[in-house]
């Protein structure tokens, strides 16, 4: 898989405090994986490479609003997210308390995301991009190849990978620019994600390899 800044974009999923900051509500189950993979540092390296080499960057965020509490069916992770108030915001058009909240970007990523060029698409509501406008935004810019990373490896990243492939995109996953929870009952999501990446993705790369190819 070859990268060109004319048709290849970086897509990061959920680069937000609740899943990447040691102060986030999910650090207890994610911290070990984030730390071991150097996920934050590797994401920043890819951000920097993209910005300096002319690649477009897209963010697919995750937000929950008070009206989402009306959902009548949730899977185990969705239930846990509501219980911990993960990615919680007071409303779609209300940014009260957003700055430095769990739903906000990790501070070290803000210069890249808030530079006026990065495309922040509408939020995905469960795991995949079927409920947001990521595919539209990519198509409108002639993008057909994606360098994919972010959180969580076995949930939102894998779900984005699967849908992007179904939509006809060529996708490379950067394995150390993501991380996954280690749950005492459900298990370790990271090795599970890696197995599926190898079966599904057009390339599974390290950050070193991705940056070199860019």
Secondary structure, DSSP 8 states (H G I E B T S, - for coil): ----TTTEEEEEE--BHHHHSTTSTTHHHHHHHHHHHTHHHHHHHHHHHHHHHT-EEEEEEE-B-GGGGG-S---HHHHHHHHHTTTB-SBTTB-TT-TTSTTSB-GGGHHHHTSS-SEEEEEESSSSGGGSSHHHHHHHTT--EEEEEES-IIIIIHHHHHHHHHTT-EEEEEEEEE---EETTTEEHHHHHHHHHHHH-SEEE-HHHHHHH-
